[in-house]
């Protein structure tokens, strides 16, 4: 469990973009929400990352496979921060957010000046969000992965402008331990991004090679089971460092939660699993809560009466 400075506590998170810009799911996920198979309210949901201005990126809804492909156990994406822009979110989504129904963390990315401008708007507005995630590590947007100094200055800039808790999203392809040390005063938790294709599969051609050839900027970000061998050691290293709570990514099945908690994770995040089986995160959380309730009932019944 992670408790932020504003009192919001969570142990289950939905990674940036898995449930859209409002936490209620993409259009293809809506039927599962209506049927109760996907319950966004069980999670703290991170919005798809927003930039100050509209960014076309690489995602086209009429052919999403052009930048997202399923691979064994996970996915690789080269979406490139496609989003309609921060102003759109503030007009269309922000006024409807209700943390009692679905707790929302807004994910933002950009230059330091852009981050500060977006944070100022969030500070002045009455949007009922629970925090801000600073995405310092998109693997396929064309932006360089932030170095230690840039990352620290970006997070500090958001912290100085915000009344909300700040979370940082890092990559194993960055010096993440050093960055965490530099932002300890300003961030309240660390999330981990997808891993560059080149890191996970250094000798294999990406399924998105045609898109890479056309637009450049890397071979895509790998998430899910193939990313675990890189992200989970980072979870353990961050936990041993002991400076900030860490949210473990790449949860793909029930047993994964125990494994990352044993490594020191204080919360878990569901990302790529939504592409393959979007109903499973809800099923996993429900199963754990049933088990917890059963243990509590068993303990209560076995306790001596007074």
Secondary structure, 3 states (H helix, E strand, C coil): CEECCCCCEECEEECCCCCCCCCCCCCCCHHHHHCCCCCHHHCEEECCCECCCCECCCCCHHHHHHCEEEECCEEEECCCCCECCHHHHHHHCHHHCCCCCCEEEEEECCCHHHHHHHHHHHHHCCCCCCEEEEECCCCCCCCCCCCHHHHHHHHHHHHHHCCCEEEEEECCCCCHHHHHHHHCCCCCEEEECCEEHHHHCCCCCCCCHHHHHHHCCCCCEEEEHHHHHHHHHHHHHHHHHCCCEEEECCCCCHHHHHHHHHHCCCEEEECCHHHHHCCHHHHHHHHHHHHHHHHHHHHHHHCCCC
